C-alpha cells in the first residue's frame, strides 16, 4: 500500500500536471480557440515536444505493465518491438512526413479522402474509432486500473473512473498542445521510474557487496534464456528425475515462439508491416508530427523519439526479467502484475510514490493522446462532413470535447467485461490489430507512392485483408500472427494491383506528384540514422 508521503507526492504531481496543462493552453484574452489550435496545437510544436509526446503516447500501461509481463514470461526477445521501432520512426520521418506536411492535413482519413474519395476516408475513420475506443483505450484503462489495484488496493472499477477523470482534467481545455507539453514531464517521470525499478532490483540481485552491474551479470548468467533475442521453436531444459536420481535434459515446445517466431520476427515482413502501420499511419502517433512548426523540426523530433525507443528495453522489459528472478513463485498467468509487484516489494516510501506517479503519468498521457485523436477523427472526418454547422470553429472544438468524454465513458464501461479474462493483454492487442494492419499498410503505401491506385482497388484491399485474416486465423490458428500478416499483406497488395490494372492501369488525377516533394534530409539526420542502426545491430550481435 502507498504510504502517506507517497500519497502526498502523487497528489502534488496530479495538481502540478493539471496546472501546467491549463497554463500552456491559455489563450490571449478575447481570443477564440479554433480547430487547428485544439487538434494540432496551432502547428507550433518544437522538436523536443514532438519527440517526448510520441514516446508518451506510445508507452502506456499496455507497454509498462503488459511488456514487463512479457519480459517476465519471454525475456528480452519481446524488446524487438521497441528496438526495431526506432528504425520505423526514421522511415516515417524521411518518407511519409514530407508528404503529410505538404498536404497540411489534420487526420489520416483526410489524407485518404484527398487521394481517393470520401468512401475510403469514411471506412477507415470508423475502423480507427472502433480500434482506438474498444482496444487501445480500454486496454490502457484496464491495465492501469490493475496496477492501481495492486499498489493501493483500490477497486479496479474506481481506478478506471479515477484514471479517466484525471485524463479529462487536463486534456479537455487545451487539446493537443496541453497533451504534448505535459508529455514532456510524463516522459521524464516514465524513464526515471522504469530505470529506478531496474536499478534497485539489480542491486538486490547483486547481493550485499554487489552493485547493479554485478546484479545484471548474475541475472544474465542465471537466466541466459531470458536474454535470447532470437527464439527457437523448442528449448532445452533441465529437470530432476526422481526415478533416475539425477538431472535430465529434455526438449520442450517454446510457447513464446508463436508470438516471436525466431529470426523472422526481425527479418520477416510481419514485424515491419506492424511498425509501418503504427508509426507511419496511426492517427494518435502521426498527429504529433503533423503539429510541428516545420518539416525539419518534425524530423528532429522523430529522431529524438527513436533514441528514446532504444532505452525502453531497460525501462519496461528488464524489470519483468528481474521480477522472474526475485519472485519465482509468481504465476505466469499473473505476469501482468510483475511490474506493480516489483514496485510494492522493492521501493521505499517516497520513491514508491514518485515511481507510482511515473506509472500514472504514462497511463494518462496515452489516454489523453488517444482521446484527442478519437475526437479529431470523429469531428474532422465525420461530423464536419455531414453537419451543416461543420465550418463553425467553436462548435468543432465543442464537439471534439464531447467526443473525448463519450469515448472515455464507453471505455470505462466495457474495459473489465472485454479484457478482464486475458492473461496477456499486450499479445491480445498485437494479435487483434494484426487482423487489420496488412490492409492499412497496403492502402497507405499505394496512396503515397503509386499513381495508378484507384478507390475500388484500395477498398478491395481493405475488405480482402480483413476477410483473409479472419479466415486464416480460423483455419490455421497455429500459424504465428507475424507470418499471417505477411501472407495477407502480399495477397492484399496483389489484389489491389490487379484491380487497378483491370480498371485501366491509368494515373489517377488525385495521385500525389512525388516530384514536388522534398525527401532530402539533413546531414545530422543521416548521421543519427547510422548511429541508431549501429546500436540496434550491436544489441542483437551481443545478445543474439
C-alpha positions as CSV (number, residue, x, y, z in Angstrom):
1,X,0.0,0.0,0.0
2,X,1.0,3.6,-0.6
3,X,2.2,5.4,2.5
4,X,1.1,8.9,3.5
5,X,4.2,10.5,1.9
6,X,3.6,8.5,-1.3
7,X,0.0,9.9,-1.4
8,X,1.3,13.4,-1.0
9,X,3.8,13.0,-3.8
10,X,1.1,11.6,-6.2
11,X,-1.3,14.4,-5.2
12,X,1.3,17.1,-5.9
13,X,2.1,15.5,-9.2
14,X,-1.6,15.5,-10.2
15,X,-2.2,19.1,-9.3
16,X,1.0,20.2,-10.9
17,X,0.2,18.4,-14.2
18,X,-3.3,20.0,-14.4
19,X,-1.9,23.4,-13.6
20,X,0.8,23.0,-16.3
21,X,-1.8,22.0,-18.9
22,X,-4.0,25.0,-18.1
23,X,-1.0,27.3,-18.2
24,X,0.4,26.2,-21.6
25,X,-3.0,26.1,-23.3
26,X,-4.1,29.6,-22.2
27,X,-5.2,32.0,-25.0
28,X,-5.0,35.8,-25.1
29,X,-8.0,37.5,-23.6
30,X,-10.9,37.6,-26.0
31,X,-9.3,35.1,-28.5
32,X,-11.3,32.1,-29.5
33,X,-9.8,28.6,-29.9
34,X,-10.1,27.2,-33.4
35,X,-9.9,23.7,-34.7
36,X,-6.2,23.9,-35.6
37,X,-5.4,25.2,-32.1
38,X,-7.3,22.4,-30.4
39,X,-6.5,19.4,-32.6
40,X,-3.0,20.3,-33.9
41,X,-1.6,22.8,-31.3
42,X,-1.7,25.6,-33.9
43,X,1.0,23.7,-35.8
44,X,3.6,25.1,-33.4
45,X,5.2,22.2,-31.6
46,X,9.0,22.2,-31.3
47,X,11.1,19.1,-31.9
48,X,11.6,18.2,-28.2
49,X,7.9,18.3,-27.5
50,X,7.2,16.2,-30.6
51,X,9.7,13.5,-29.6
52,X,8.6,13.4,-25.9
53,X,5.0,13.3,-26.9
54,X,5.5,10.5,-29.4
55,X,7.0,8.3,-26.7
56,X,4.5,9.3,-24.0
57,X,1.6,8.5,-26.4
58,X,3.2,5.1,-27.2
59,X,4.4,4.0,-23.8
60,X,1.5,3.3,-21.6
61,X,0.0,0.6,-19.4
62,X,0.0,-2.0,-22.2
63,X,3.7,-1.3,-22.6
64,X,4.8,-0.8,-19.0
65,X,2.5,-3.5,-17.4
66,X,2.0,-5.7,-20.5
67,X,5.5,-5.7,-21.9
68,X,7.1,-6.1,-18.4
69,X,4.8,-9.1,-18.0
70,X,6.1,-10.4,-21.3
71,X,9.6,-9.8,-20.1
72,X,8.7,-12.0,-17.1
73,X,7.4,-14.8,-19.4
74,X,9.5,-14.5,-22.5
75,X,12.5,-12.3,-21.7
76,X,14.4,-9.7,-23.6
77,X,13.2,-11.1,-27.0
78,X,9.9,-9.1,-26.6
79,X,12.0,-5.9,-26.8
80,X,12.2,-6.5,-30.6
81,X,9.1,-4.3,-30.8
82,X,10.8,-1.4,-29.0
83,X,14.2,-1.7,-30.7
84,X,13.1,-2.0,-34.3
85,X,10.5,0.7,-33.7
86,X,13.5,3.2,-33.8
87,X,14.1,2.3,-37.5
88,X,10.4,2.5,-38.3
89,X,10.3,6.0,-36.8
90,X,13.1,7.1,-39.0
91,X,11.4,5.6,-42.1
92,X,8.3,7.6,-41.2
93,X,10.2,10.8,-40.8
94,X,12.1,10.5,-44.1
95,X,9.4,9.2,-46.5
96,X,6.0,9.9,-45.0
97,X,6.2,13.2,-43.2
98,X,7.3,15.3,-46.2
99,X,4.1,14.3,-47.9
100,X,1.8,14.7,-44.9
101,X,3.1,18.2,-44.1
102,X,3.0,19.3,-47.7
103,X,-0.7,18.3,-47.7
104,X,-1.4,20.2,-44.4
105,X,-3.8,17.5,-43.2
106,X,-5.4,17.1,-39.8
107,X,-6.1,13.4,-39.9
108,X,-5.0,10.3,-41.8
109,X,-8.6,9.7,-43.1
110,X,-8.5,13.2,-44.5
111,X,-5.3,12.3,-46.4
112,X,-7.1,9.3,-47.9
113,X,-10.1,11.4,-48.9
114,X,-7.7,13.8,-50.8
115,X,-6.0,10.9,-52.5
116,X,-9.2,8.8,-53.2
117,X,-12.6,9.8,-52.1
118,X,-15.0,10.0,-49.1
119,X,-15.8,6.3,-49.1
120,X,-12.2,5.3,-48.3
121,X,-12.0,8.0,-45.7
122,X,-15.2,7.0,-44.0
123,X,-14.4,3.3,-43.9
124,X,-11.0,4.0,-42.3
125,X,-12.5,6.6,-39.9
126,X,-15.0,4.1,-38.5
127,X,-12.3,1.4,-38.3
128,X,-9.9,3.6,-36.3
129,X,-12.7,4.8,-34.0
130,X,-13.6,1.1,-33.2
131,X,-9.9,0.1,-32.6
132,X,-9.0,3.1,-30.6
133,X,-12.0,3.0,-28.3
134,X,-12.6,-0.7,-27.9
135,X,-9.0,-1.9,-28.0
136,X,-6.4,0.8,-27.3
137,X,-8.4,3.0,-24.9
138,X,-9.9,0.1,-23.0
139,X,-6.6,-1.8,-22.6
140,X,-4.8,1.2,-21.3
141,X,-7.5,1.9,-18.8
142,X,-7.8,-1.8,-17.7
143,X,-4.1,-2.4,-17.2
144,X,-3.7,0.9,-15.4
145,X,-6.6,0.0,-13.1
146,X,-4.9,-3.3,-12.3
147,X,-1.7,-1.5,-11.4
148,X,-3.5,0.9,-9.1
149,X,-5.4,-2.0,-7.5
150,X,-2.2,-3.9,-6.9
151,X,-0.4,-0.8,-5.4
152,X,-3.3,0.8,-3.4
153,X,-6.0,-1.9,-3.0
154,X,-8.5,0.5,-4.7
155,X,-11.2,-1.5,-6.6
156,X,-10.5,-1.7,-10.3
157,X,-13.8,0.0,-11.2
158,X,-13.0,3.0,-9.1
159,X,-9.5,3.0,-10.5
160,X,-10.9,3.1,-14.0
161,X,-13.0,6.1,-13.2
162,X,-10.1,7.8,-11.5
163,X,-7.8,7.4,-14.5
164,X,-10.4,8.6,-16.9
165,X,-11.2,11.7,-14.8
166,X,-7.6,12.6,-14.4
167,X,-7.0,12.4,-18.1
168,X,-10.1,14.6,-18.7
169,X,-8.9,17.2,-16.2
170,X,-6.0,18.4,-18.3
171,X,-6.8,17.3,-21.9
172,X,-10.2,18.9,-22.3
173,X,-9.2,22.5,-22.1
174,X,-6.0,22.6,-24.1
175,X,-6.3,19.9,-26.7
176,X,-3.1,18.6,-28.3
177,X,-0.9,21.5,-27.0
178,X,-1.8,20.7,-23.4
179,X,-1.2,17.0,-24.1
180,X,2.1,17.4,-25.9
181,X,3.6,19.9,-23.4
182,X,2.6,17.9,-20.3
183,X,4.0,14.8,-22.1
184,X,7.5,16.2,-21.5
185,X,7.0,15.8,-17.8
186,X,5.4,12.4,-18.3
187,X,8.4,11.1,-20.3
188,X,10.9,12.3,-17.7
189,X,9.0,10.6,-15.0
190,X,8.4,7.4,-17.1
191,X,12.1,6.9,-17.8
192,X,13.1,7.8,-14.3
193,X,10.6,5.3,-12.8
194,X,11.5,2.4,-15.0
195,X,15.2,2.9,-14.6
196,X,14.8,3.2,-10.8
197,X,12.9,0.0,-10.5
198,X,15.6,-1.8,-12.7
199,X,18.4,-0.2,-10.7
200,X,17.1,-1.2,-7.3
201,X,16.2,-4.7,-8.4
202,X,19.7,-5.3,-9.9
203,X,21.3,-4.0,-6.8
204,X,19.4,-6.6,-4.7
205,X,20.2,-9.4,-7.2
206,X,23.9,-8.3,-7.0
207,X,24.0,-9.1,-3.2
208,X,25.2,-7.2,-0.2
209,X,28.6,-6.5,-1.6
210,X,27.5,-6.0,-5.2
211,X,26.0,-3.3,-7.3
212,X,23.6,-3.0,-10.3
213,X,26.3,-4.2,-12.7
214,X,27.0,-7.3,-10.6
215,X,23.3,-7.8,-10.5
216,X,23.0,-7.7,-14.2
217,X,25.8,-10.2,-14.6
218,X,24.1,-12.6,-12.1
219,X,20.8,-12.2,-13.9
220,X,22.5,-12.9,-17.3
221,X,24.4,-15.9,-16.0
222,X,21.5,-17.5,-14.1
223,X,18.8,-16.8,-16.7
224,X,20.6,-16.8,-20.1
225,X,17.4,-17.9,-21.8
226,X,15.8,-14.6,-20.8
227,X,18.3,-12.7,-22.9
228,X,17.9,-14.7,-26.1
229,X,16.8,-12.2,-28.7
230,X,16.1,-14.8,-31.3
231,X,13.8,-17.6,-30.0
232,X,13.8,-21.2,-31.1
233,X,10.7,-23.4,-31.6
234,X,12.0,-25.8,-29.0
235,X,14.0,-25.2,-25.8
236,X,16.3,-27.4,-23.7
237,X,15.5,-27.5,-20.0
238,X,17.0,-29.4,-17.1
239,X,14.6,-31.3,-14.9
240,X,15.1,-33.6,-11.8
241,X,14.0,-37.2,-12.4
242,X,13.4,-39.0,-9.0
243,X,13.4,-42.4,-10.7
244,X,16.9,-42.0,-12.1
245,X,18.2,-39.8,-9.1
246,X,19.7,-37.3,-11.5
247,X,19.1,-34.3,-13.7
248,X,17.9,-34.8,-17.2
249,X,17.9,-32.5,-20.2
250,X,14.6,-32.6,-22.1
251,X,13.4,-30.7,-25.1
252,X,10.0,-28.9,-24.8
253,X,8.0,-26.6,-27.0
254,X,8.7,-22.9,-26.7
255,X,5.3,-21.4,-26.4
256,X,6.6,-17.9,-26.9
257,X,7.7,-18.9,-30.5
258,X,4.2,-18.4,-31.7
259,X,4.4,-14.6,-31.0
260,X,8.1,-14.2,-31.7
261,X,9.0,-16.7,-34.5
262,X,12.8,-16.7,-34.4
263,X,14.7,-14.7,-36.9
264,X,11.5,-13.9,-38.8
265,X,10.5,-11.5,-36.1
266,X,13.5,-9.4,-37.1
267,X,13.9,-10.1,-40.8
268,X,10.4,-11.0,-41.9
269,X,7.9,-8.6,-43.4
270,X,5.4,-9.1,-40.5
271,X,7.1,-7.0,-37.8
272,X,7.8,-4.2,-40.3
273,X,4.2,-4.2,-41.5
274,X,3.1,-3.7,-37.9
275,X,5.6,-1.0,-37.3
276,X,4.9,0.9,-40.5
277,X,1.2,0.8,-39.8
278,X,1.6,2.0,-36.2
279,X,4.3,4.7,-36.6
280,X,3.5,5.8,-40.1
281,X,-0.3,5.7,-40.4
282,X,-1.7,5.7,-36.9
283,X,-3.6,9.0,-36.1
284,X,-2.6,9.4,-32.5
285,X,1.1,8.9,-33.4
286,X,1.3,11.0,-36.6
287,X,-0.8,13.8,-35.1
288,X,2.2,14.9,-33.1
289,X,4.4,15.3,-36.2
290,X,1.5,17.0,-38.1
291,X,1.6,19.7,-35.4
292,X,5.2,20.6,-36.0
293,X,6.5,24.1,-36.8
294,X,8.2,22.7,-39.9
295,X,9.3,19.5,-41.6
296,X,12.9,19.7,-40.2
297,X,11.5,20.3,-36.7
298,X,9.2,17.3,-37.1
299,X,12.1,15.1,-38.3
300,X,14.3,16.2,-35.4
301,X,11.5,15.3,-33.0
302,X,11.0,11.9,-34.5
303,X,14.8,11.2,-34.4
304,X,14.7,12.2,-30.7
305,X,11.9,9.6,-30.2
306,X,14.0,7.0,-32.0
307,X,16.8,7.4,-29.4
308,X,14.3,7.2,-26.6
309,X,12.9,4.0,-28.0
310,X,16.4,2.4,-27.7
311,X,16.2,3.0,-23.9
312,X,12.8,1.2,-23.5
313,X,14.1,-2.4,-23.0
314,X,15.8,-1.2,-19.9
315,X,12.8,0.8,-18.7
316,X,10.0,-1.7,-19.3
317,X,11.4,-5.1,-20.2
318,X,14.3,-5.6,-17.8
319,X,12.0,-5.1,-14.7
320,X,10.0,-8.1,-15.8
321,X,13.1,-10.3,-16.0
322,X,14.2,-9.1,-12.6
323,X,10.8,-10.0,-11.3
324,X,11.1,-13.5,-12.6
325,X,14.4,-13.9,-10.7
326,X,13.2,-12.2,-7.5
327,X,9.7,-13.6,-7.4
328,X,9.8,-17.2,-8.8
329,X,6.5,-18.1,-7.2
330,X,4.6,-15.5,-9.1
331,X,2.3,-17.5,-11.5
332,X,2.8,-17.0,-15.3
333,X,-0.9,-16.4,-15.5
334,X,-0.4,-13.3,-13.4
335,X,2.6,-11.9,-15.3
336,X,0.9,-8.6,-15.9
337,X,1.3,-7.9,-12.1
338,X,5.1,-8.3,-12.3
339,X,5.8,-4.6,-12.5
340,X,3.4,-3.5,-9.8
341,X,4.7,-6.3,-7.5
342,X,8.3,-5.1,-8.1
343,X,7.3,-1.6,-7.1
344,X,5.4,-2.7,-4.0
345,X,8.1,-5.0,-2.7
346,X,11.3,-3.1,-3.6
347,X,10.7,0.6,-3.4
348,X,10.9,2.6,-0.2
349,X,8.2,5.2,0.8
350,X,8.6,8.4,-1.2
351,X,10.4,6.7,-4.1
352,X,7.4,4.4,-4.4
353,X,5.1,7.5,-4.7
354,X,7.4,9.1,-7.3
355,X,7.5,5.9,-9.4
356,X,3.8,5.4,-9.0
357,X,3.3,8.9,-10.3
358,X,5.5,7.9,-13.3
359,X,3.3,5.0,-14.0
360,X,0.2,7.1,-13.8
361,X,1.9,9.7,-16.0
362,X,2.4,7.1,-18.7
363,X,-1.2,5.9,-18.5
364,X,-2.9,9.3,-18.5
365,X,-0.7,10.7,-21.3
366,X,-1.6,7.8,-23.6
367,X,-5.3,8.2,-22.6
368,X,-5.2,11.9,-23.5
369,X,-3.4,11.2,-26.8
370,X,-5.9,8.5,-27.8
371,X,-8.9,10.6,-26.9
372,X,-7.6,13.6,-28.7
373,X,-7.1,11.5,-31.8
374,X,-10.5,9.9,-31.5
375,X,-12.1,13.4,-31.2
376,X,-10.1,14.7,-34.1
377,X,-11.1,11.8,-36.4
378,X,-14.8,12.0,-35.4
379,X,-15.0,15.8,-35.6
380,X,-13.0,16.5,-38.7
381,X,-13.7,13.4,-40.8
382,X,-17.3,12.5,-39.8
383,X,-19.1,15.4,-38.1
384,X,-17.7,18.2,-40.2
385,X,-18.5,16.3,-43.4
386,X,-22.1,15.6,-42.6
387,X,-23.2,18.6,-40.4
388,X,-24.4,21.9,-41.7
389,X,-22.5,23.6,-38.9
390,X,-19.3,21.8,-39.8
391,X,-17.5,25.1,-40.5
392,X,-18.2,26.7,-37.2
393,X,-14.8,26.6,-35.4
394,X,-16.0,26.9,-31.8
395,X,-18.7,24.2,-32.5
396,X,-16.0,21.9,-33.8
397,X,-14.0,22.3,-30.7
398,X,-17.1,21.7,-28.6
399,X,-17.9,18.5,-30.5
400,X,-14.3,17.4,-30.1
401,X,-14.5,17.8,-26.3
402,X,-17.8,15.9,-26.1
403,X,-16.3,13.0,-28.0
404,X,-13.4,12.9,-25.6
405,X,-15.8,12.5,-22.7
406,X,-18.0,10.0,-24.6
407,X,-15.1,7.7,-25.7
408,X,-13.7,7.5,-22.1
409,X,-17.1,6.7,-20.7
410,X,-17.6,3.9,-23.2
411,X,-14.1,2.5,-22.4
412,X,-14.7,2.6,-18.7
413,X,-17.9,0.6,-19.1
414,X,-16.6,-2.1,-21.3
415,X,-13.0,-2.5,-20.1
416,X,-13.5,-5.2,-17.5
417,X,-16.0,-7.3,-19.5
418,X,-13.9,-7.1,-22.6
419,X,-10.4,-7.6,-21.2
420,X,-10.7,-9.0,-17.7
421,X,-10.2,-12.7,-18.8
422,X,-7.0,-12.3,-20.8
423,X,-3.6,-13.5,-19.3
424,X,-1.5,-11.2,-21.6
425,X,-3.3,-8.1,-22.9
426,X,-0.2,-7.0,-24.8
427,X,-0.3,-10.1,-27.0
428,X,-4.0,-9.8,-27.3
429,X,-3.6,-6.3,-28.7
430,X,-0.9,-7.4,-31.1
431,X,-2.9,-10.3,-32.4
432,X,-6.1,-8.3,-32.8
433,X,-4.6,-5.3,-34.6
434,X,-2.7,-7.8,-36.8
435,X,-6.1,-8.7,-38.4
436,X,-6.4,-5.2,-39.9
437,X,-2.8,-4.0,-40.2
438,X,-1.8,-5.5,-43.6
439,X,-4.7,-3.9,-45.4
440,X,-4.0,-0.5,-43.9
441,X,-0.3,-0.6,-44.9
442,X,-1.3,-1.6,-48.5
443,X,-3.8,1.3,-48.7
444,X,-1.4,3.9,-47.5
445,X,1.6,2.8,-49.4
446,X,-0.2,2.8,-52.7
447,X,-1.8,6.1,-51.8
448,X,1.6,7.6,-51.2
449,X,3.7,6.1,-53.9
450,X,1.6,4.5,-56.7
451,X,-0.3,6.9,-59.1
452,X,-2.4,4.1,-60.6
453,X,-4.1,3.1,-57.3
454,X,-7.9,3.6,-57.5
455,X,-10.7,3.9,-54.9
456,X,-12.0,0.5,-55.8
457,X,-8.6,-1.2,-55.6
458,X,-7.9,0.0,-52.1
459,X,-11.4,-0.8,-50.9
460,X,-10.9,-4.4,-52.2
461,X,-7.5,-4.5,-50.4
462,X,-9.1,-3.3,-47.2
463,X,-12.1,-5.8,-47.3
464,X,-10.0,-8.6,-48.6
465,X,-7.3,-8.1,-45.9
466,X,-9.8,-8.3,-43.0
467,X,-11.6,-11.3,-44.6
468,X,-8.5,-13.2,-45.3
469,X,-7.0,-12.5,-41.9
470,X,-10.1,-13.9,-40.1
471,X,-10.2,-16.9,-42.4
472,X,-6.5,-17.7,-41.8
473,X,-7.0,-17.2,-38.1
474,X,-9.8,-19.7,-38.1
475,X,-8.2,-22.3,-40.5
476,X,-4.6,-22.0,-39.3
477,X,-4.7,-21.0,-35.6
478,X,-1.2,-22.4,-35.0
479,X,0.4,-20.0,-37.6
480,X,2.2,-17.1,-35.9
481,X,0.4,-13.9,-36.5
482,X,3.6,-12.4,-37.8
483,X,3.5,-14.9,-40.7
484,X,-0.2,-14.4,-41.2
485,X,0.3,-10.6,-41.6
486,X,3.0,-11.2,-44.2
487,X,0.7,-13.6,-46.3
488,X,-2.3,-11.3,-46.0
489,X,-0.2,-8.2,-47.0
490,X,1.1,-9.9,-50.1
491,X,-2.3,-11.1,-51.2
492,X,-4.0,-7.8,-50.5
493,X,-1.3,-5.9,-52.4
494,X,-1.7,-8.2,-55.4
495,X,-5.5,-7.8,-55.2
496,X,-5.1,-4.0,-55.2
497,X,-2.6,-4.1,-58.1
498,X,-4.8,-6.5,-60.2
499,X,-7.9,-4.3,-59.6
500,X,-6.1,-1.1,-60.7
501,X,-4.8,-2.9,-63.8
502,X,-8.2,-4.2,-64.8
503,X,-9.6,-0.7,-64.3
504,X,-7.4,0.7,-67.0
505,X,-3.9,1.0,-65.5
506,X,-4.1,4.8,-65.6
507,X,-2.5,7.5,-63.5
508,X,-5.2,9.0,-61.2
509,X,-5.9,12.7,-61.2
510,X,-5.7,12.8,-57.4
511,X,-2.4,10.9,-57.3
512,X,0.5,12.6,-55.4
513,X,3.1,14.2,-57.6
514,X,6.3,13.0,-55.8
515,X,8.4,15.3,-57.9
516,X,7.1,18.2,-55.8
517,X,8.0,16.5,-52.5
518,X,11.4,17.2,-50.9
519,X,12.6,13.9,-49.4
520,X,16.1,15.2,-48.7
521,X,17.2,15.1,-45.1
522,X,19.9,16.9,-43.3
523,X,23.4,15.6,-42.7
524,X,22.7,15.4,-39.0
525,X,19.6,13.3,-39.6
526,X,21.5,10.9,-41.8
527,X,24.4,10.5,-39.3
528,X,21.9,9.8,-36.4
529,X,20.2,7.2,-38.6
530,X,23.5,5.4,-38.9
531,X,24.1,5.6,-35.2
532,X,20.7,4.2,-34.3
533,X,21.1,1.4,-36.8
534,X,24.6,0.6,-35.4
535,X,23.2,0.4,-31.8
536,X,20.5,-1.9,-32.9
537,X,23.0,-4.2,-34.7
538,X,25.4,-4.3,-31.8
539,X,22.5,-5.2,-29.4
540,X,21.5,-8.2,-31.5
541,X,25.1,-9.3,-32.1
542,X,25.9,-9.2,-28.3
543,X,22.7,-10.7,-27.0
544,X,21.8,-12.8,-30.1
